[in-house]
């Protein structure tokens, strides 16, 4: 079971760590996109979200307070879905469909992150292949 959880953690965080790399190495174009979506302080938001993705992703991957790391990822995902993928504002049908897909992907991943919070908080001490137990105690 421990190895399945580890494989799941690895697969789950691949997207976040790759995205973090883009946020931190392609900051200017990503900030320009954020600005086009009306985000205030787009460069700071891009860098800040990149750091949030690195910390949350590595926390889940390495099992260092993985429940807290999953919370950080959820904190990134929900506002990103609402602010960056507001499909209801699109007038072009193709753009609307693409933004809806991105919105739903972010919300689905946020749901998975919330489940991981509960999972790691409940079973964290019994899970192998983690460096720490859970940050939260929901007993």
N, CA, C and O atoms as a GROMACS GRO file, in nm:
protein
  556
    1UNK      N    1   0.082  -0.120   0.000
    1UNK     CA    2   0.000   0.000   0.000
    1UNK      C    3   0.086   0.126   0.000
    1UNK      O    4   0.055   0.223  -0.069
    2UNK      N    5   0.195   0.125   0.078
    2UNK     CA    6   0.281   0.242   0.087
    2UNK      C    7   0.335   0.283  -0.050
    2UNK      O    8   0.341   0.402  -0.083
    3UNK      N    9   0.373   0.185  -0.129
    3UNK     CA   10   0.430   0.216  -0.261
    3UNK      C   11   0.325   0.276  -0.353
    3UNK      O   12   0.357   0.364  -0.434
    4UNK      N   13   0.199   0.231  -0.343
    4UNK     CA   14   0.092   0.289  -0.424
    4UNK      C   15   0.068   0.435  -0.387
    4UNK      O   16   0.046   0.520  -0.474
    5UNK      N   17   0.071   0.463  -0.258
    5UNK     CA   18   0.053   0.602  -0.214
    5UNK      C   19   0.170   0.688  -0.263
    5UNK      O   20   0.149   0.801  -0.306
    6UNK      N   21   0.290   0.635  -0.258
    6UNK     CA   22   0.406   0.710  -0.308
    6UNK      C   23   0.394   0.735  -0.458
    6UNK      O   24   0.418   0.847  -0.503
    7UNK      N   25   0.358   0.634  -0.535
    7UNK     CA   26   0.340   0.652  -0.679
    7UNK      C   27   0.231   0.756  -0.706
    7UNK      O   28   0.247   0.842  -0.792
    8UNK      N   29   0.122   0.748  -0.631
    8UNK     CA   30   0.015   0.847  -0.646
    8UNK      C   31   0.062   0.988  -0.613
    8UNK      O   32   0.026   1.083  -0.683
    9UNK      N   33   0.142   1.002  -0.509
    9UNK     CA   34   0.195   1.134  -0.474
    9UNK      C   35   0.285   1.187  -0.585
    9UNK      O   36   0.277   1.304  -0.620
   10UNK      N   37   0.368   1.101  -0.640
   10UNK     CA   38   0.458   1.143  -0.748
   10UNK      C   39   0.377   1.190  -0.869
   10UNK      O   40   0.402   1.297  -0.923
   11UNK      N   41   0.281   1.109  -0.910
   11UNK     CA   42   0.200   1.145  -1.026
   11UNK      C   43   0.118   1.272  -1.001
   11UNK      O   44   0.101   1.354  -1.091
   12UNK      N   45   0.067   1.288  -0.880
   12UNK     CA   46  -0.015   1.404  -0.846
   12UNK      C   47   0.065   1.533  -0.855
   12UNK      O   48   0.014   1.634  -0.905
   13UNK      N   49   0.189   1.532  -0.808
   13UNK     CA   50   0.265   1.658  -0.801
   13UNK      C   51   0.340   1.692  -0.929
   13UNK      O   52   0.392   1.803  -0.940
   14UNK      N   53   0.347   1.601  -1.025
   14UNK     CA   54   0.418   1.632  -1.149
   14UNK      C   55   0.366   1.761  -1.213
   14UNK      O   56   0.445   1.846  -1.254
   15UNK      N   57   0.236   1.775  -1.221
   15UNK     CA   58   0.175   1.894  -1.281
   15UNK      C   59   0.215   2.020  -1.205
   15UNK      O   60   0.247   2.122  -1.266
   16UNK      N   61   0.212   2.013  -1.072
   16UNK     CA   62   0.240   2.132  -0.991
   16UNK      C   63   0.387   2.172  -0.998
   16UNK      O   64   0.418   2.291  -1.006
   17UNK      N   65   0.476   2.077  -0.995
   17UNK     CA   66   0.618   2.110  -1.002
   17UNK      C   67   0.656   2.162  -1.140
   17UNK      O   68   0.738   2.253  -1.152
   18UNK      N   69   0.598   2.104  -1.245
   18UNK     CA   70   0.624   2.156  -1.380
   18UNK      C   71   0.569   2.297  -1.394
   18UNK      O   72   0.633   2.383  -1.454
   19UNK      N   73   0.452   2.321  -1.338
   19UNK     CA   74   0.392   2.454  -1.343
   19UNK      C   75   0.476   2.553  -1.262
   19UNK      O   76   0.494   2.668  -1.304
   20UNK      N   77   0.526   2.510  -1.148
   20UNK     CA   78   0.611   2.596  -1.066
   20UNK      C   79   0.736   2.637  -1.142
   20UNK      O   80   0.779   2.753  -1.137
   21UNK      N   81   0.794   2.542  -1.213
   21UNK     CA   82   0.913   2.572  -1.294
   21UNK      C   83   0.882   2.681  -1.396
   21UNK      O   84   0.961   2.773  -1.415
   22UNK      N   85   0.767   2.670  -1.461
   22UNK     CA   86   0.726   2.773  -1.558
   22UNK      C   87   0.704   2.907  -1.491
   22UNK      O   88   0.747   3.010  -1.543
   23UNK      N   89   0.638   2.907  -1.375
   23UNK     CA   90   0.613   3.032  -1.303
   23UNK      C   91   0.744   3.102  -1.267
   23UNK      O   92   0.753   3.225  -1.272
   24UNK      N   93   0.846   3.024  -1.231
   24UNK     CA   94   0.970   3.081  -1.182
   24UNK      C   95   1.074   3.107  -1.292
   24UNK      O   96   1.166   3.186  -1.271
   25UNK      N   97   1.060   3.042  -1.407
   25UNK     CA   98   1.158   3.062  -1.514
   25UNK      C   99   1.100   3.139  -1.632
   25UNK      O  100   1.175   3.195  -1.712
   26UNK      N  101   0.970   3.141  -1.646
   26UNK     CA  102   0.902   3.213  -1.754
   26UNK      C  103   0.809   3.319  -1.694
   26UNK      O  104   0.696   3.337  -1.738
   27UNK      N  105   0.860   3.389  -1.592
   27UNK     CA  106   0.779   3.481  -1.516
   27UNK      C  107   0.719   3.592  -1.601
   27UNK      O  108   0.601   3.624  -1.587
   28UNK      N  109   0.797   3.650  -1.689
   28UNK     CA  110   0.749   3.764  -1.767
   28UNK      C  111   0.629   3.728  -1.855
   28UNK      O  112   0.527   3.797  -1.847
   29UNK      N  113   0.635   3.623  -1.937
   29UNK     CA  114   0.516   3.591  -2.017
   29UNK      C  115   0.398   3.542  -1.934
   29UNK      O  116   0.283   3.568  -1.967
   30UNK      N  117   0.427   3.472  -1.825
   30UNK     CA  118   0.316   3.426  -1.741
   30UNK      C  119   0.251   3.544  -1.669
   30UNK      O  120   0.129   3.546  -1.652
   31UNK      N  121   0.331   3.640  -1.627
   31UNK     CA  122   0.276   3.760  -1.564
   31UNK      C  123   0.195   3.841  -1.665
   31UNK      O  124   0.093   3.900  -1.629
   32UNK      N  125   0.239   3.844  -1.789
   32UNK     CA  126   0.162   3.914  -1.893
   32UNK      C  127   0.025   3.849  -1.911
   32UNK      O  128  -0.075   3.918  -1.927
   33UNK      N  129   0.021   3.716  -1.910
   33UNK     CA  130  -0.108   3.647  -1.920
   33UNK      C  131  -0.195   3.678  -1.798
   33UNK      O  132  -0.315   3.702  -1.812
   34UNK      N  133  -0.135   3.678  -1.679
   34UNK     CA  134  -0.210   3.711  -1.557
   34UNK      C  135  -0.264   3.853  -1.564
   34UNK      O  136  -0.377   3.880  -1.524
   35UNK      N  137  -0.183   3.944  -1.616
   35UNK     CA  138  -0.228   4.083  -1.632
   35UNK      C  139  -0.345   4.091  -1.730
   35UNK      O  140  -0.439   4.168  -1.709
   36UNK      N  141  -0.340   4.011  -1.836
   36UNK     CA  142  -0.449   4.012  -1.934
   36UNK      C  143  -0.580   3.962  -1.873
   36UNK      O  144  -0.688   3.990  -1.924
   37UNK      N  145  -0.569   3.887  -1.765
   37UNK     CA  146  -0.688   3.838  -1.694
   37UNK      C  147  -0.731   3.932  -1.583
   37UNK      O  148  -0.826   3.903  -1.510
   38UNK      N  149  -0.661   4.045  -1.570
   38UNK     CA  150  -0.700   4.146  -1.471
   38UNK      C  151  -0.643   4.123  -1.332
   38UNK      O  152  -0.689   4.186  -1.236
   39UNK      N  153  -0.545   4.035  -1.320
   39UNK     CA  154  -0.487   4.008  -1.189
   39UNK      C  155  -0.400   4.125  -1.146
   39UNK      O  156  -0.313   4.167  -1.222
   40UNK      N  157  -0.421   4.179  -1.026
   40UNK     CA  158  -0.335   4.288  -0.978
   40UNK      C  159  -0.195   4.233  -0.943
   40UNK      O  160  -0.182   4.118  -0.903
   41UNK      N  161  -0.095   4.315  -0.957
   41UNK     CA  162   0.045   4.277  -0.929
   41UNK      C  163   0.080   4.143  -0.993
   41UNK      O  164   0.116   4.049  -0.922
   42UNK      N  165   0.069   4.133  -1.124
   42UNK     CA  166   0.084   4.002  -1.188
   42UNK      C  167   0.222   3.939  -1.172
   42UNK      O  168   0.232   3.816  -1.160
   43UNK      N  169   0.327   4.018  -1.170
   43UNK     CA  170   0.460   3.958  -1.153
   43UNK      C  171   0.475   3.900  -1.014
   43UNK      O  172   0.522   3.787  -0.999
   44UNK      N  173   0.435   3.974  -0.913
   44UNK     CA  174   0.441   3.923  -0.775
   44UNK      C  175   0.350   3.801  -0.759
   44UNK      O  176   0.388   3.705  -0.692
   45UNK      N  177   0.233   3.805  -0.819
   45UNK     CA  178   0.141   3.692  -0.811
   45UNK      C  179   0.200   3.568  -0.879
   45UNK      O  180   0.185   3.457  -0.830
   46UNK      N  181   0.265   3.588  -0.992
   46UNK     CA  182   0.326   3.476  -1.065
   46UNK      C  183   0.439   3.414  -0.982
   46UNK      O  184   0.446   3.292  -0.968
   47UNK      N  185   0.526   3.498  -0.930
   47UNK     CA  186   0.636   3.447  -0.847
   47UNK      C  187   0.584   3.382  -0.718
   47UNK      O  188   0.630   3.276  -0.678
   48UNK      N  189   0.489   3.448  -0.655
   48UNK     CA  190   0.432   3.394  -0.531
   48UNK      C  191   0.363   3.260  -0.552
   48UNK      O  192   0.378   3.168  -0.472
   49UNK      N  193   0.288   3.251  -0.661
   49UNK     CA  194   0.221   3.124  -0.688
   49UNK      C  195   0.323   3.016  -0.725
   49UNK      O  196   0.301   2.898  -0.696
   50UNK      N  197   0.432   3.054  -0.790
   50UNK     CA  198   0.537   2.958  -0.820
   50UNK      C  199   0.599   2.901  -0.694
   50UNK      O  200   0.622   2.780  -0.684
   51UNK      N  201   0.625   2.987  -0.597
   51UNK     CA  202   0.679   2.942  -0.469
   51UNK      C  203   0.577   2.852  -0.397
   51UNK      O  204   0.613   2.749  -0.341
   52UNK      N  205   0.451   2.892  -0.400
   52UNK     CA  206   0.344   2.812  -0.337
   52UNK      C  207   0.339   2.672  -0.399
   52UNK      O  208   0.323   2.573  -0.328
   53UNK      N  209   0.352   2.665  -0.531
   53UNK     CA  210   0.350   2.536  -0.600
   53UNK      C  211   0.472   2.450  -0.565
   53UNK      O  212   0.458   2.329  -0.547
   54UNK      N  213   0.588   2.511  -0.555
   54UNK     CA  214   0.709   2.436  -0.518
   54UNK      C  215   0.694   2.380  -0.377
   54UNK      O  216   0.716   2.261  -0.354
   55UNK      N  217   0.658   2.465  -0.283
   55UNK     CA  218   0.648   2.423  -0.143
   55UNK      C  219   0.540   2.316  -0.127
   55UNK      O  220   0.564   2.212  -0.066
   56UNK      N  221   0.422   2.342  -0.182
   56UNK     CA  222   0.313   2.244  -0.171
   56UNK      C  223   0.346   2.114  -0.241
   56UNK      O  224   0.323   2.006  -0.186
   57UNK      N  225   0.400   2.123  -0.362
   57UNK     CA  226   0.434   2.003  -0.438
   57UNK      C  227   0.541   1.919  -0.371
   57UNK      O  228   0.527   1.797  -0.361
   58UNK      N  229   0.647   1.982  -0.325
   58UNK     CA  230   0.754   1.907  -0.258
   58UNK      C  231   0.707   1.848  -0.126
   58UNK      O  232   0.749   1.739  -0.088
   59UNK      N  233   0.621   1.920  -0.056
   59UNK     CA  234   0.568   1.869   0.070
   59UNK      C  235   0.490   1.740   0.049
   59UNK      O  236   0.509   1.643   0.122
   60UNK      N  237   0.403   1.739  -0.052
   60UNK     CA  238   0.326   1.618  -0.083
   60UNK      C  239   0.419   1.508  -0.134
   60UNK      O  240   0.408   1.393  -0.092
   61UNK      N  241   0.509   1.543  -0.223
   61UNK     CA  242   0.599   1.445  -0.283
   61UNK      C  243   0.685   1.376  -0.177
   61UNK      O  244   0.695   1.253  -0.175
   62UNK      N  245   0.747   1.455  -0.090
   62UNK     CA  246   0.841   1.400   0.008
   62UNK      C  247   0.773   1.350   0.135
   62UNK      O  248   0.835   1.283   0.216
   63UNK      N  249   0.645   1.384   0.152
   63UNK     CA  250   0.576   1.343   0.272
   63UNK      C  251   0.622   1.421   0.394
   63UNK      O  252   0.631   1.367   0.505
   64UNK      N  253   0.649   1.548   0.373
   64UNK     CA  254   0.684   1.638   0.484
   64UNK      C  255   0.561   1.724   0.509
   64UNK      O  256   0.533   1.818   0.435
   65UNK      N  257   0.488   1.691   0.615
   65UNK     CA  258   0.359   1.757   0.642
   65UNK      C  259   0.278   1.761   0.512
   65UNK      O  260   0.235   1.868   0.468
   66UNK      N  261   0.258   1.645   0.454
   66UNK     CA  262   0.192   1.634   0.324
   66UNK      C  263   0.051   1.691   0.325
   66UNK      O  264   0.002   1.740   0.223
   67UNK      N  265  -0.015   1.685   0.440
   67UNK     CA  266  -0.150   1.743   0.449
   67UNK      C  267  -0.144   1.894   0.433
   67UNK      O  268  -0.230   1.953   0.367
   68UNK      N  269  -0.045   1.958   0.492
   68UNK     CA  270  -0.027   2.102   0.476
   68UNK      C  271   0.009   2.136   0.331
   68UNK      O  272  -0.040   2.234   0.276
   69UNK      N  273   0.093   2.055   0.269
   69UNK     CA  274   0.128   2.074   0.129
   69UNK      C  275   0.006   2.065   0.039
   69UNK      O  276  -0.009   2.144  -0.054
   70UNK      N  277  -0.081   1.968   0.066
   70UNK     CA  278  -0.204   1.954  -0.012
   70UNK      C  279  -0.294   2.076   0.007
   70UNK      O  280  -0.360   2.120  -0.087
   71UNK      N  281  -0.297   2.131   0.129
   71UNK     CA  282  -0.374   2.253   0.154
   71UNK      C  283  -0.318   2.370   0.072
   71UNK      O  284  -0.394   2.447   0.014
   72UNK      N  285  -0.187   2.382   0.066
   72UNK     CA  286  -0.126   2.489  -0.014
   72UNK      C  287  -0.163   2.475  -0.161
   72UNK      O  288  -0.188   2.575  -0.228
   73UNK      N  289  -0.167   2.354  -0.211
   73UNK     CA  290  -0.206   2.332  -0.351
   73UNK      C  291  -0.351   2.369  -0.373
   73UNK      O  292  -0.385   2.428  -0.476
   74UNK      N  293  -0.438   2.335  -0.278
   74UNK     CA  294  -0.580   2.374  -0.290
   74UNK      C  295  -0.595   2.525  -0.285
   74UNK      O  296  -0.677   2.583  -0.357
   75UNK      N  297  -0.514   2.590  -0.201
   75UNK     CA  298  -0.517   2.736  -0.191
   75UNK      C  299  -0.474   2.800  -0.323
   75UNK      O  300  -0.521   2.908  -0.358
   76UNK      N  301  -0.386   2.735  -0.396
   76UNK     CA  302  -0.348   2.782  -0.529
   76UNK      C  303  -0.459   2.755  -0.631
   76UNK      O  304  -0.492   2.843  -0.711
   77UNK      N  305  -0.516   2.637  -0.628
   77UNK     CA  306  -0.605   2.591  -0.734
   77UNK      C  307  -0.739   2.665  -0.740
   77UNK      O  308  -0.784   2.701  -0.849
   78UNK      N  309  -0.803   2.687  -0.627
   78UNK     CA  310  -0.937   2.747  -0.630
   78UNK      C  311  -0.934   2.891  -0.682
   78UNK      O  312  -1.010   2.923  -0.772
   79UNK      N  313  -0.848   2.978  -0.628
   79UNK     CA  314  -0.844   3.113  -0.686
   79UNK      C  315  -0.798   3.114  -0.832
   79UNK      O  316  -0.846   3.195  -0.912
   80UNK      N  317  -0.706   3.023  -0.868
   80UNK     CA  318  -0.662   3.017  -1.006
   80UNK      C  319  -0.779   2.982  -1.098
   80UNK      O  320  -0.794   3.042  -1.204
   81UNK      N  321  -0.859   2.886  -1.058
   81UNK     CA  322  -0.976   2.849  -1.138
   81UNK      C  323  -1.069   2.968  -1.155
   81UNK      O  324  -1.114   2.997  -1.266
   82UNK      N  325  -1.097   3.038  -1.046
   82UNK     CA  326  -1.193   3.148  -1.049
   82UNK      C  327  -1.140   3.272  -1.120
   82UNK      O  328  -1.214   3.338  -1.193
   83UNK      N  329  -1.012   3.303  -1.101
   83UNK     CA  330  -0.957   3.427  -1.157
   83UNK      C  331  -0.900   3.411  -1.297
   83UNK      O  332  -0.913   3.501  -1.380
   84UNK      N  333  -0.838   3.297  -1.324
   84UNK     CA  334  -0.767   3.281  -1.450
   84UNK      C  335  -0.848   3.206  -1.556
   84UNK      O  336  -0.817   3.214  -1.674
   85UNK      N  337  -0.949   3.133  -1.514
   85UNK     CA  338  -1.025   3.051  -1.608
   85UNK      C  339  -1.175   3.077  -1.597
   85UNK      O  340  -1.256   2.984  -1.591
   86UNK      N  341  -1.210   3.204  -1.593
   86UNK     CA  342  -1.351   3.246  -1.580
   86UNK      C  343  -1.422   3.227  -1.714
   86UNK      O  344  -1.444   3.323  -1.787
   87UNK      N  345  -1.457   3.104  -1.743
   87UNK     CA  346  -1.516   3.070  -1.872
   87UNK      C  347  -1.647   3.143  -1.897
   87UNK      O  348  -1.684   3.168  -2.012
   88UNK      N  349  -1.718   3.178  -1.791
   88UNK     CA  350  -1.847   3.247  -1.803
   88UNK      C  351  -1.832   3.388  -1.859
   88UNK      O  352  -1.931   3.449  -1.900
   89UNK      N  353  -1.710   3.441  -1.863
   89UNK     CA  354  -1.686   3.574  -1.919
   89UNK      C  355  -1.653   3.570  -2.068
   89UNK      O  356  -1.654   3.673  -2.134
   90UNK      N  357  -1.624   3.453  -2.119
   90UNK     CA  358  -1.582   3.439  -2.259
   90UNK      C  359  -1.703   3.449  -2.352
   90UNK      O  360  -1.811   3.400  -2.322
   91UNK      N  361  -1.682   3.514  -2.466
   91UNK     CA  362  -1.789   3.525  -2.565
   91UNK      C  363  -1.765   3.431  -2.683
   91UNK      O  364  -1.860   3.386  -2.748
   92UNK      N  365  -1.639   3.402  -2.712
   92UNK     CA  366  -1.606   3.309  -2.819
   92UNK      C  367  -1.630   3.166  -2.769
   92UNK      O  368  -1.583   3.129  -2.662
   93UNK      N  369  -1.704   3.085  -2.846
   93UNK     CA  370  -1.741   2.950  -2.804
   93UNK      C  371  -1.619   2.861  -2.779
   93UNK      O  372  -1.616   2.786  -2.682
   94UNK      N  373  -1.518   2.870  -2.866
   94UNK     CA  374  -1.400   2.786  -2.849
   94UNK      C  375  -1.321   2.828  -2.724
   94UNK      O  376  -1.278   2.743  -2.647
   95UNK      N  377  -1.303   2.958  -2.705
   95UNK     CA  378  -1.233   3.008  -2.586
   95UNK      C  379  -1.309   2.970  -2.460
   95UNK      O  380  -1.249   2.932  -2.360
   96UNK      N  381  -1.441   2.979  -2.465
   96UNK     CA  382  -1.525   2.943  -2.351
   96UNK      C  383  -1.505   2.796  -2.315
   96UNK      O  384  -1.491   2.761  -2.198
   97UNK      N  385  -1.503   2.710  -2.416
   97UNK     CA  386  -1.485   2.566  -2.393
   97UNK      C  387  -1.348   2.537  -2.333
   97UNK      O  388  -1.337   2.459  -2.239
   98UNK      N  389  -1.243   2.599  -2.387
   98UNK     CA  390  -1.108   2.577  -2.336
   98UNK      C  391  -1.095   2.625  -2.191
   98UNK      O  392  -1.035   2.557  -2.108
   99UNK      N  393  -1.151   2.741  -2.162
   99UNK     CA  394  -1.145   2.792  -2.025
   99UNK      C  395  -1.227   2.706  -1.929
   99UNK      O  396  -1.189   2.688  -1.813
  100UNK      N  397  -1.339   2.652  -1.976
  100UNK     CA  398  -1.420   2.565  -1.892
  100UNK      C  399  -1.343   2.438  -1.856
  100UNK      O  400  -1.347   2.391  -1.743
  101UNK      N  401  -1.272   2.384  -1.954
  101UNK     CA  402  -1.191   2.264  -1.928
  101UNK      C  403  -1.085   2.294  -1.823
  101UNK      O  404  -1.066   2.216  -1.729
  102UNK      N  405  -1.016   2.407  -1.838
  102UNK     CA  406  -0.913   2.445  -1.740
  102UNK      C  407  -0.973   2.471  -1.602
  102UNK      O  408  -0.916   2.432  -1.500
  103UNK      N  409  -1.088   2.536  -1.599
  103UNK     CA  410  -1.158   2.562  -1.473
  103UNK      C  411  -1.193   2.431  -1.404
  103UNK      O  412  -1.165   2.413  -1.285
  104UNK      N  413  -1.254   2.340  -1.478
  104UNK     CA  414  -1.296   2.212  -1.420
  104UNK      C  415  -1.177   2.128  -1.378
  104UNK      O  416  -1.184   2.057  -1.277
  105UNK      N  417  -1.067   2.133  -1.454
  105UNK     CA  418  -0.945   2.062  -1.415
  105UNK      C  419  -0.893   2.115  -1.282
  105UNK      O  420  -0.859   2.037  -1.193
  106UNK      N  421  -0.886   2.247  -1.269
  106UNK     CA  422  -0.837   2.306  -1.144
  106UNK      C  423  -0.928   2.271  -1.027
  106UNK      O  424  -0.880   2.242  -0.917
  107UNK      N  425  -1.058   2.274  -1.049
  107UNK     CA  426  -1.151   2.242  -0.940
  107UNK      C  427  -1.144   2.093  -0.903
  107UNK      O  428  -1.153   2.059  -0.785
  108UNK      N  429  -1.127   2.007  -1.002
  108UNK     CA  430  -1.113   1.864  -0.973
  108UNK      C  431  -0.985   1.837  -0.894
  108UNK      O  432  -0.985   1.759  -0.799
  109UNK      N  433  -0.876   1.902  -0.934
  109UNK     CA  434  -0.751   1.887  -0.860
  109UNK      C  435  -0.762   1.945  -0.719
  109UNK      O  436  -0.703   1.892  -0.625
  110UNK      N  437  -0.837   2.053  -0.704
  110UNK     CA  438  -0.860   2.109  -0.570
  110UNK      C  439  -0.936   2.008  -0.484
  110UNK      O  440  -0.906   1.991  -0.365
  111UNK      N  441  -1.034   1.941  -0.543
  111UNK     CA  442  -1.107   1.837  -0.470
  111UNK      C  443  -1.015   1.724  -0.429
  111UNK      O  444  -1.024   1.674  -0.316
  112UNK      N  445  -0.927   1.682  -0.518
  112UNK     CA  446  -0.830   1.577  -0.485
  112UNK      C  447  -0.736   1.623  -0.374
  112UNK      O  448  -0.702   1.545  -0.285
  113UNK      N  449  -0.694   1.748  -0.380
  113UNK     CA  450  -0.605   1.802  -0.275
  113UNK      C  451  -0.677   1.803  -0.140
  113UNK      O  452  -0.616   1.771  -0.038
  114UNK      N  453  -0.805   1.839  -0.140
  114UNK     CA  454  -0.881   1.838  -0.014
  114UNK      C  455  -0.893   1.696   0.041
  114UNK      O  456  -0.883   1.674   0.162
  115UNK      N  457  -0.913   1.599  -0.048
  115UNK     CA  458  -0.918   1.459  -0.002
  115UNK      C  459  -0.782   1.416   0.054
  115UNK      O  460  -0.776   1.342   0.152
  116UNK      N  461  -0.674   1.464  -0.009
  116UNK     CA  462  -0.541   1.430   0.042
  116UNK      C  463  -0.518   1.489   0.181
  116UNK      O  464  -0.453   1.426   0.265
  117UNK      N  465  -0.569   1.607   0.205
  117UNK     CA  466  -0.556   1.665   0.339
  117UNK      C  467  -0.617   1.570   0.442
  117UNK      O  468  -0.553   1.538   0.542
  118UNK      N  469  -0.739   1.526   0.416
  118UNK     CA  470  -0.807   1.434   0.508
  118UNK      C  471  -0.731   1.301   0.518
  118UNK      O  472  -0.713   1.248   0.627
  119UNK      N  473  -0.687   1.249   0.405
  119UNK     CA  474  -0.616   1.122   0.401
  119UNK      C  475  -0.487   1.128   0.483
  119UNK      O  476  -0.463   1.044   0.570
  120UNK      N  477  -0.405   1.228   0.456
  120UNK     CA  478  -0.278   1.239   0.528
  120UNK      C  479  -0.300   1.272   0.675
  120UNK      O  480  -0.225   1.225   0.761
  121UNK      N  481  -0.400   1.352   0.706
  121UNK     CA  482  -0.426   1.387   0.846
  121UNK      C  483  -0.474   1.266   0.924
  121UNK      O  484  -0.441   1.250   1.042
  122UNK      N  485  -0.552   1.182   0.860
  122UNK     CA  486  -0.607   1.065   0.928
  122UNK      C  487  -0.507   0.951   0.934
  122UNK      O  488  -0.489   0.891   1.040
  123UNK      N  489  -0.443   0.921   0.823
  123UNK     CA  490  -0.357   0.803   0.815
  123UNK      C  491  -0.209   0.837   0.814
  123UNK      O  492  -0.125   0.747   0.801
  124UNK      N  493  -0.175   0.963   0.826
  124UNK     CA  494  -0.038   1.007   0.808
  124UNK      C  495   0.066   0.934   0.889
  124UNK      O  496   0.172   0.900   0.836
  125UNK      N  497   0.041   0.909   1.017
  125UNK     CA  498   0.141   0.842   1.101
  125UNK      C  499   0.156   0.696   1.062
  125UNK      O  500   0.262   0.636   1.084
  126UNK      N  501   0.053   0.637   1.004
  126UNK     CA  502   0.058   0.496   0.965
  126UNK      C  503   0.113   0.475   0.825
  126UNK      O  504   0.146   0.363   0.787
  127UNK      N  505   0.123   0.582   0.748
  127UNK     CA  506   0.176   0.569   0.613
  127UNK      C  507   0.328   0.554   0.619
  127UNK      O  508   0.396   0.624   0.694
  128UNK      N  509   0.378   0.465   0.540
  128UNK     CA  510   0.522   0.456   0.525
  128UNK      C  511   0.565   0.552   0.416
  128UNK      O  512   0.482   0.616   0.351
  129UNK      N  513   0.694   0.562   0.396
  129UNK     CA  514   0.751   0.640   0.286
  129UNK      C  515   0.718   0.789   0.295
  129UNK      O  516   0.704   0.856   0.193
  130UNK      N  517   0.705   0.839   0.416
  130UNK     CA  518   0.691   0.983   0.439
  130UNK      C  519   0.801   1.024   0.538
  130UNK      O  520   0.850   0.942   0.615
  131UNK      N  521   0.838   1.151   0.533
  131UNK     CA  522   0.944   1.198   0.623
  131UNK      C  523   0.891   1.249   0.756
  131UNK      O  524   0.962   1.246   0.857
  132UNK      N  525   0.767   1.295   0.757
  132UNK     CA  526   0.704   1.339   0.881
  132UNK      C  527   0.561   1.287   0.887
  132UNK      O  528   0.508   1.236   0.788
  133UNK      N  529   0.501   1.301   1.002
  133UNK     CA  530   0.359   1.275   1.014
  133UNK      C  531   0.281   1.397   0.967
  133UNK      O  532   0.339   1.490   0.910
  134UNK      N  533   0.150   1.397   0.989
  134UNK     CA  534   0.068   1.509   0.943
  134UNK      C  535   0.089   1.635   1.027
  134UNK      O  536   0.130   1.628   1.142
  135UNK      N  537   0.060   1.749   0.967
  135UNK     CA  538   0.063   1.876   1.036
  135UNK      C  539  -0.065   1.894   1.117
  135UNK      O  540  -0.063   1.942   1.231
  136UNK      N  541  -0.178   1.855   1.057
  136UNK     CA  542  -0.309   1.868   1.120
  136UNK      C  543  -0.346   1.737   1.190
  136UNK      O  544  -0.304   1.628   1.150
  137UNK      N  545  -0.425   1.751   1.296
  137UNK     CA  546  -0.473   1.633   1.369
  137UNK      C  547  -0.624   1.640   1.373
  137UNK      O  548  -0.680   1.717   1.452
  138UNK      N  549  -0.692   1.562   1.289
  138UNK     CA  550  -0.837   1.565   1.280
  138UNK      C  551  -0.903   1.449   1.355
  138UNK      O  552  -1.018   1.416   1.326
  139UNK      N  553  -0.833   1.388   1.450
  139UNK     CA  554  -0.893   1.275   1.522
  139UNK      C  555  -1.013   1.313   1.596
  139UNK      O  556  -1.074   1.228   1.661
   0.00000   0.00000   0.00000
